[in-house]
Amino acid sequence: MIEFIKLWNQRINDLVWGPPMLVILVGTGIFLTIRTGFVQFACRRVWSETLGKIRAKSTAEGDVSPFQAMTVAMGGTVGVGNIAGVATAIAMGGPGAIFWMMMSGLVGMATKFTEVVLGVHYRRRNPGEPMMGGPMMYIRRGLGPRWKWLAIVFCLFGALAAFGIGNMVQANAVAEGATHFGIPRWVSGLVLLVAVGLVTIGGVKRIAQVASFCVPFMCGMYLLASLVVLVVHVADIPAVVAMIVRYAFTPTAAVGGFAGVSVRMAIRYGLARGVFSNEAGLGSAPMAHATASVDHPVKQGFWGVFEVFFDTIVVCFATGLVILLSGVWSNGESGATLTMSAFGTLFGRKPGALLVVLSMILTAYDTLLAWCFYGETCAAYLVGHGRVTRIVYRVIWLPFTMLGALGQLEMIWGIADTLNGLMAIPNIIAILALSGVMVRLTRGFFKGEPYVPPSDPV
């Protein structure tokens, strides 16, 4: 049965993540980069509207602060994909995959900016519920009632994708890493199940409180360790960067335990893992950003740019450099095990493994929390009865955490990839169709025009 599922999932995966989808994702990012006026390169404005105002108080409508909303979204992006996912991209696509991962991040900043702006612009609140925003809302309110079916399709894929990308994959990677210390998979799954349940019961505000602590702490710890590796191997960095660029456009020959790959494989795994990590184009993060207490959608859009920059350009690239500089990338290992080996070359096998496992536990925990919120938001839109639906979804969520911890990594990664692609399709259609609204809002913001929310009562 498992082999049958793998076979059919691989066929669907090859279709969903084939050349057409990769062209669409990258093309959308390039198109929106141009339409936004290269917003990802407006570094001074992005900085001033994000970290420059991190402590600013806002009286605007919303559930959490703009920074907390971003940490919830980043909790969903800075996860196992930044650690195990980057290693898998290198193992399957060679060093050149890192180049294409960076390209996905660069154009993904404009995609994420557009998603967040539209998500905040078309958000709405039902009495007694969190602010609801995201693709389902900008499809329904922006494109009109005739496109309601597309919002339903997105929510179906989103509610299901959450169990893969945001739940089982995260629990699986943590459980695998914990086995290096003799901890049984079921123990890891049980600990995660309890820890997630204690927070998700409090809804988005509780999730935001936890994320605003865990995300900065984990990122700081992980990047500090990565910086030590980079400093030790600083003389080799130019050669490694040159290797990344070279193998992005030329096949990588077999060496050691590495079987060799084509340029197509480098592109495929680089872009796929990049999107898996930063989620630009998937439509997930706007659901978190839409809960922010912000008086203009464009202000939160800058947090979306920062989110992708930090996730892919900083954290993913740091992981890639550590793996390549350590020289272990061709040893035949993959996933978290490869990343552990990389850090182990400098810190020692056990300390290196401990660093990676602890980082994965924190990032996976944040991702589990964020994606539970995403999934329940999609379910609440589909079923209605928001409060009851959200509670039921949270209860159903927990057993899948245990299943993920006990499952097979290869099959779960494959299913997560497939659901990722399916989830992105309705969102890409919507943000392309509504890109004019984003442009109008962005131009108005830079001109200092007052923000006017949508007037429709839907």
FIFIMAR-834669 format. One record per residue (C-alpha): residue in three letters; y, z, x. Coordinates in pm, 1 decimal. Each point is the difference from the previous one (the first is absolute). Layout:
! residues N
- ala_Y_Z_X
...
! end
This chain:
! residues 458
- met_0.0_0.0_0.0
- ile_240.1_89.4_279.5
- glu_-65.7_-330.3_175.7
- phe_61.9_-184.5_-327.4
- ile_335.6_174.5_-44.6
- lys_94.2_-77.6_360.4
- leu_-86.3_-367.0_-44.5
- trp_205.8_-50.0_-312.9
- asn_287.9_209.2_125.5
- gln_7.9_-208.5_318.7
- arg_19.5_-319.4_-204.9
- ile_287.2_134.6_-208.4
- asn_165.1_143.5_311.4
- asp_-12.5_-336.8_175.8
- leu_172.5_-155.6_-299.2
- val_260.3_274.3_-50.1
- trp_83.0_29.5_370.3
- gly_-47.9_-365.9_85.3
- pro_273.1_-218.3_152.2
- pro_182.4_-52.2_-334.0
- met_54.8_374.2_-53.6
- leu_112.4_58.1_358.1
- val_244.0_-290.2_-29.6
- ile_130.4_141.7_-328.9
- leu_51.8_350.1_142.8
- val_170.2_-116.7_316.7
- gly_191.3_-269.8_-183.6
- thr_125.0_253.2_-253.9
- gly_120.3_224.8_280.5
- ile_179.8_-288.1_171.4
- phe_154.0_-116.8_-329.5
- leu_123.5_349.4_-84.6
- thr_123.7_51.8_355.5
- ile_228.8_-299.4_-51.2
- arg_98.3_102.1_-352.8
- thr_89.6_352.8_109.2
- gly_211.6_-133.3_285.4
- phe_-245.1_137.4_259.6
- val_40.0_353.4_-130.7
- gln_-258.4_136.5_245.1
- phe_238.3_-80.2_284.2
- ala_291.0_193.7_-153.0
- cys_-100.2_291.5_221.0
- arg_325.0_194.2_-16.2
- arg_15.8_-10.3_-382.2
- val_-367.8_85.7_-40.0
- trp_44.6_296.9_233.2
- ser_316.6_125.8_-170.5
- glu_-155.4_-19.6_-348.4
- thr_-329.0_165.8_99.5
- leu_-20.0_246.9_288.2
- gly_378.3_17.0_8.5
- lys_-0.4_148.6_-351.5
- ile_-330.2_184.1_9.9
- arg_160.0_333.0_-95.4
- ala_245.5_-139.2_-252.0
- lys_-26.1_149.5_-347.7
- ser_-18.1_-229.6_-301.8
- thr_64.5_71.6_-366.6
- ala_-138.4_-336.5_-109.8
- glu_-292.9_-19.1_-238.9
- gly_-342.8_29.9_158.6
- asp_-282.2_240.2_80.1
- val_21.0_45.9_378.3
- ser_247.0_-69.5_280.7
- pro_17.1_-351.1_152.6
- phe_-158.8_133.8_320.8
- gln_-281.5_171.2_-190.0
- ala_-67.3_-317.6_-198.0
- met_-23.4_-189.7_327.9
- thr_-240.3_256.4_149.4
- val_-226.2_-33.4_-303.6
- ala_4.2_-377.2_46.9
- met_-46.5_37.6_375.1
- gly_-281.9_243.8_-66.6
- gly_-167.9_-293.1_-170.7
- thr_72.3_-238.4_287.1
- val_-18.9_207.4_319.3
- gly_-367.6_77.0_-26.8
- val_-338.8_-87.7_134.3
- gly_111.9_-363.4_18.2
- asn_236.7_92.2_284.0
- ile_-282.5_157.3_199.8
- ala_-337.4_-142.5_-100.6
- gly_146.4_-317.0_-154.4
- val_180.0_-108.3_316.7
- ala_-315.8_59.4_201.3
- thr_-200.1_-207.8_-248.3
- ala_256.8_-281.1_23.5
- ile_-38.6_-7.4_379.4
- ala_-380.4_23.7_-15.0
- met_-22.6_-285.0_-251.9
- gly_301.9_-211.9_95.0
- gly_64.3_79.9_365.4
- pro_329.1_105.2_160.8
- gly_182.2_-287.1_-172.3
- ala_-50.5_172.4_-335.1
- ile_268.5_251.4_102.2
- phe_258.0_-279.8_20.5
- trp_-76.5_-114.9_-353.0
- met_2.4_357.9_-120.1
- met_353.1_34.2_136.5
- met_102.6_-323.9_-172.0
- ser_-133.2_131.9_-330.3
- gly_213.7_308.8_51.2
- leu_312.2_-193.4_95.5
- val_3.7_-219.8_-309.8
- gly_-153.4_277.9_-207.2
- met_320.8_201.2_33.0
- ala_180.4_-253.0_-220.1
- thr_-289.7_-3.6_-245.6
- lys_-2.1_380.2_-23.2
- phe_379.6_6.3_-38.0
- thr_-25.7_-237.4_-296.6
- glu_-283.1_197.7_-161.3
- val_185.1_328.9_28.4
- val_331.3_-137.9_-128.0
- leu_-170.6_-149.9_-304.2
- gly_-214.0_310.7_-49.6
- val_302.5_229.6_-16.5
- his_206.5_-246.9_-203.4
- tyr_-255.3_-39.1_-278.7
- arg_-136.0_355.1_-4.5
- arg_1.7_211.5_-312.5
- arg_-107.6_347.3_-106.2
- asn_-214.4_104.5_-292.3
- pro_69.7_354.3_-125.5
- gly_-185.0_262.6_200.7
- glu_-130.2_-249.9_258.5
- pro_98.3_-105.7_351.8
- met_230.7_-294.8_43.4
- met_-211.4_-314.1_-37.9
- gly_81.6_-301.5_213.4
- gly_-179.0_-269.4_191.0
- pro_-136.8_-348.0_-63.8
- met_-117.6_76.4_-352.6
- met_356.4_96.8_-94.1
- tyr_186.6_-284.5_167.5
- ile_-252.0_-244.7_-138.8
- arg_34.4_139.8_-352.6
- arg_375.9_57.9_1.7
- gly_106.5_-270.9_241.9
- leu_-221.3_-291.9_-97.5
- gly_-15.8_93.9_-367.8
- pro_-265.6_80.4_-262.7
- arg_-181.4_-332.1_46.2
- trp_-103.1_115.1_346.7
- lys_-138.4_334.4_-112.7
- trp_-350.6_-129.4_72.3
- leu_93.8_-31.1_369.1
- ala_112.0_363.5_6.0
- ile_-335.0_97.0_-152.4
- val_-186.3_-203.0_263.3
- phe_192.6_173.9_278.0
- cys_-72.6_344.5_-142.9
- leu_-369.8_-78.0_-38.4
- phe_-24.9_-104.3_363.0
- gly_225.2_287.5_106.5
- ala_-197.8_267.9_-180.8
- leu_-323.2_-136.1_152.0
- ala_141.4_-75.9_346.2
- ala_114.3_360.0_28.8
- phe_-361.4_116.5_9.2
- gly_-65.2_-232.8_293.5
- ile_304.6_-27.7_225.4
- gly_143.4_340.6_-83.9
- asn_-306.9_211.7_-53.1
- met_-343.5_-101.9_126.6
- val_122.7_-177.6_315.1
- gln_207.4_302.1_100.5
- ala_-276.9_251.7_-66.9
- asn_-254.7_-218.9_176.2
- ala_202.7_-29.3_319.7
- val_64.7_375.2_12.0
- ala_-367.0_80.4_-59.6
- glu_-110.0_-240.4_272.1
- gly_244.3_152.2_246.5
- ala_-109.9_352.4_-86.7
- thr_-363.1_-85.5_81.3
- his_104.1_-12.5_366.6
- phe_36.0_378.1_-24.0
- gly_-326.2_52.9_-182.5
- ile_161.8_39.2_-342.7
- pro_-218.4_-150.4_-275.3
- arg_158.2_-268.1_-216.3
- trp_-47.7_201.8_-317.1
- val_196.5_290.2_147.1
- ser_294.1_-228.0_83.4
- gly_-13.9_-147.2_-347.5
- leu_-4.2_341.7_-164.3
- val_296.7_127.2_201.7
- leu_202.9_-310.8_-83.7
- leu_-96.9_24.3_-366.2
- val_128.7_357.8_-28.1
- ala_316.8_-62.6_202.6
- val_91.9_-308.5_-201.8
- gly_-71.8_165.2_-331.9
- leu_225.3_297.4_77.8
- val_300.6_-228.6_54.6
- thr_-44.4_-287.4_-245.2
- ile_-15.1_241.9_-290.7
- gly_371.4_64.0_61.4
- gly_97.5_-365.2_-35.6
- val_247.2_-203.7_202.6
- lys_231.7_291.5_82.9
- arg_-282.8_197.4_161.6
- ile_-123.0_-312.0_177.9
- ala_351.6_-64.3_132.0
- gln_30.9_355.2_132.8
- val_-326.3_-30.5_192.9
- ala_72.7_-353.1_122.7
- ser_348.2_89.1_125.8
- phe_-165.3_250.4_235.6
- cys_-330.5_-166.3_93.5
- val_130.1_-352.4_65.0
- pro_270.7_91.9_257.0
- phe_-229.1_255.8_166.8
- met_-293.0_-238.3_37.9
- cys_214.1_-293.5_111.8
- gly_178.0_211.8_259.1
- met_-325.0_137.9_141.0
- tyr_-173.6_-338.0_11.4
- leu_293.8_-186.8_151.6
- leu_51.4_269.1_264.1
- ala_-362.3_-41.0_112.1
- ser_40.1_-378.7_-3.8
- leu_316.6_28.1_207.8
- val_-188.3_195.8_266.7
- val_-252.8_-284.5_26.8
- leu_277.2_-258.9_19.4
- val_181.1_190.6_272.6
- val_-318.1_32.8_208.6
- his_-67.9_-375.0_-33.4
- val_362.9_-113.5_-2.7
- ala_-56.7_-248.9_282.7
- asp_-265.7_-179.3_-206.7
- ile_203.5_-34.2_-319.9
- pro_156.2_-342.3_85.0
- ala_-343.6_-148.2_73.6
- val_-145.8_141.3_-323.7
- val_291.1_-132.5_-207.6
- ala_-47.4_-341.3_163.0
- met_-370.7_16.4_-86.6
- ile_82.2_77.9_-363.5
- val_228.8_-302.9_-24.9
- arg_-239.1_-229.5_188.5
- tyr_-302.5_79.5_-214.3
- ala_204.1_-32.6_-317.3
- phe_1.1_-375.3_60.6
- thr_-313.5_-57.2_209.2
- pro_-364.4_102.2_-57.8
- thr_-118.6_323.7_158.0
- ala_-312.6_-44.2_212.3
- ala_-298.7_233.9_-16.2
- val_21.2_293.6_240.7
- gly_-213.7_313.9_21.4
- gly_-97.2_102.0_-351.5
- phe_266.5_-225.9_-152.5
- ala_-152.0_-318.2_-147.4
- gly_309.4_-217.4_23.8
- val_213.0_-132.0_-288.5
- ser_199.6_-301.8_-108.0
- val_373.8_-9.0_-66.3
- arg_-78.6_-14.2_-371.4
- met_-186.7_330.0_24.0
- ala_289.7_158.4_187.6
- ile_241.7_-111.6_-271.2
- arg_-231.2_100.8_-283.2
- tyr_-73.7_351.8_122.1
- gly_350.0_60.3_132.7
- leu_169.1_-91.1_-327.3
- ala_-265.4_167.0_-216.7
- arg_14.8_329.5_190.3
- gly_379.6_-21.5_15.5
- val_26.3_-33.4_-376.8
- phe_-265.0_269.5_-44.7
- ser_211.4_232.5_211.6
- asn_355.8_-65.4_-121.3
- glu_-94.8_-116.4_-352.9
- ala_295.9_-240.1_-15.5
- gly_-65.1_-230.6_-292.1
- leu_-262.5_218.4_-166.0
- gly_246.0_165.9_-236.7
- ser_-123.4_353.4_62.5
- ala_294.1_161.0_180.7
- pro_262.9_-89.0_-265.9
- met_-176.9_242.1_-234.1
- ala_87.7_285.5_238.5
- his_347.7_-123.7_91.3
- ala_85.7_-32.1_-370.7
- thr_-18.7_379.9_-33.6
- ala_292.1_48.5_242.3
- ser_327.1_157.3_-110.2
- val_218.9_-291.1_105.9
- asp_303.5_-160.3_-161.3
- his_-58.7_-356.5_123.0
- pro_-328.7_-190.1_45.2
- val_111.5_-155.6_327.9
- lys_40.5_342.1_161.4
- gln_-366.4_73.0_-60.7
- gly_-83.9_-353.8_109.5
- phe_119.8_92.1_349.2
- trp_-256.4_280.7_1.2
- gly_-258.7_-267.6_-74.3
- val_109.2_-193.4_308.6
- phe_-21.3_314.4_210.4
- glu_-345.4_76.9_-139.9
- val_-150.6_-331.2_116.2
- phe_181.0_11.8_333.9
- phe_-134.0_342.6_83.6
- asp_-348.4_-68.1_-134.2
- thr_-70.1_-334.1_166.9
- ile_251.0_-64.4_275.6
- val_-16.9_356.2_133.7
- val_-330.2_171.2_-89.1
- cys_-234.8_-300.6_-17.4
- phe_143.5_-152.9_316.2
- ala_-33.4_333.4_181.3
- thr_-367.4_18.2_-98.1
- gly_-59.1_-356.9_111.2
- leu_162.2_59.5_338.1
- val_-202.2_317.9_58.4
- ile_-327.5_-183.1_-71.0
- leu_85.3_-298.9_217.7
- leu_151.4_200.5_287.0
- ser_-303.1_226.2_14.7
- gly_-224.3_-302.1_55.6
- val_-260.5_103.1_-259.1
- trp_81.3_-271.5_-255.4
- ser_-290.4_-219.3_115.0
- asn_-270.8_268.8_3.8
- gly_-146.0_-106.7_-336.2
- glu_124.6_300.6_-196.7
- ser_213.5_-26.2_-313.1
- gly_201.1_211.4_-241.9
- ala_87.4_360.9_74.4
- thr_-267.9_18.9_270.2
- leu_183.8_-260.5_207.3
- thr_331.2_184.8_-36.4
- met_-169.7_324.3_106.8
- ser_-137.4_-170.3_309.3
- ala_347.7_-128.4_84.6
- phe_165.3_342.3_-11.3
- gly_-306.6_152.9_165.4
- thr_56.1_-201.6_318.2
- leu_309.0_211.0_71.0
- phe_-44.7_327.1_-186.9
- gly_-377.5_27.5_28.6
- arg_-265.8_-93.7_-253.5
- lys_15.0_311.2_-217.9
- pro_379.1_55.2_7.4
- gly_54.0_-372.9_-68.0
- ala_-239.6_8.0_-292.7
- leu_160.3_319.4_-130.9
- leu_346.6_-158.8_8.6
- val_-116.9_-305.4_-193.5
- val_-201.7_199.0_-252.8
- leu_286.2_242.5_-66.0
- ser_242.9_-290.1_-40.5
- met_-238.4_-174.7_-238.1
- ile_-49.3_314.0_-203.7
- leu_374.2_40.9_-50.5
- thr_68.1_-367.8_-66.1
- ala_-302.8_-42.4_-225.0
- tyr_100.6_310.1_-192.9
- asp_349.0_-138.3_-60.8
- thr_-143.9_-337.4_-97.2
- leu_-244.2_157.6_-242.8
- leu_288.4_182.7_-167.1
- ala_230.7_-302.8_-17.0
- trp_-262.9_-237.9_-133.0
- cys_-110.4_248.3_-262.9
- phe_356.4_-17.3_-130.4
- tyr_-1.2_-380.8_16.8
- gly_-330.3_-23.4_-183.1
- glu_96.3_245.0_-271.2
- thr_331.7_-180.7_-50.7
- cys_-185.2_-327.9_-56.4
- ala_-243.2_174.1_-233.6
- ala_285.2_162.9_-194.2
- tyr_159.9_-341.1_-54.1
- leu_-328.9_-150.2_-120.0
- val_-120.2_277.7_-226.3
- gly_319.2_178.2_-101.8
- his_-3.0_372.6_-77.9
- gly_138.6_44.6_351.8
- arg_-50.9_370.9_59.5
- val_-358.6_10.9_-128.2
- thr_-90.8_-326.7_171.6
- arg_135.7_121.1_332.5
- ile_-199.7_324.3_-14.9
- val_-320.7_-182.8_-90.1
- tyr_54.9_-249.0_282.0
- arg_48.2_283.1_250.8
- val_-328.1_156.3_-107.6
- ile_-186.6_-330.7_33.3
- trp_166.1_-57.0_338.7
- leu_-164.6_294.6_172.7
- pro_-370.9_-98.5_-10.8
- phe_85.3_-334.3_160.4
- thr_137.4_188.8_297.9
- met_-346.0_142.3_55.5
- leu_-162.5_-341.3_-54.2
- gly_232.2_-150.7_259.3
- ala_-90.6_265.5_254.2
- leu_-368.9_-76.5_-46.4
- gly_30.3_-381.5_-21.5
- gln_-42.5_-279.5_253.5
- leu_317.7_-94.3_185.2
- glu_-58.2_-374.8_16.6
- met_-55.1_-46.2_-372.5
- ile_292.0_224.7_-97.7
- trp_242.1_-180.6_233.9
- gly_-110.7_-330.1_-154.5
- ile_47.6_115.8_-358.3
- ala_340.8_146.1_87.6
- asp_108.1_-331.4_151.5
- thr_-103.9_-186.4_-314.3
- leu_180.0_235.5_-237.1
- asn_308.9_-17.3_222.2
- gly_23.7_-373.4_-40.1
- leu_-60.2_4.2_-374.0
- met_265.0_267.7_-46.1
- ala_257.4_-200.0_193.4
- ile_-20.3_-317.5_-209.8
- pro_187.1_119.3_-314.4
- asn_256.8_181.6_214.2
- ile_75.2_-303.1_216.7
- ile_52.4_-213.5_-311.0
- ala_244.6_255.6_-138.8
- ile_209.8_62.3_310.8
- leu_37.6_-372.7_62.6
- ala_105.1_-59.3_-360.9
- leu_244.3_293.8_8.2
- ser_135.1_-54.1_351.1
- gly_328.6_-116.5_-153.9
- val_48.9_343.3_-157.8
- met_-56.8_162.0_339.0
- val_254.7_-232.4_161.1
- arg_258.3_80.1_-269.5
- leu_-50.7_374.7_41.2
- thr_14.9_-22.9_379.7
- arg_318.5_-205.6_3.1
- gly_157.2_235.0_-250.2
- phe_-89.2_301.0_213.2
- phe_156.0_-145.3_315.2
- lys_312.7_-93.6_-197.9
- gly_28.2_355.4_-131.8
- glu_-52.7_-98.6_-363.2
- pro_-120.1_275.9_-236.5
- tyr_-367.6_-7.8_-88.0
- val_-88.6_-90.4_-358.4
- pro_-358.9_80.0_-112.5
- pro_-184.9_-244.9_-225.9
- ser_125.4_25.7_-355.0
- asp_-320.8_-100.7_-180.0
- pro_-167.6_284.4_-190.6
- val_-357.8_-100.5_90.2
! end
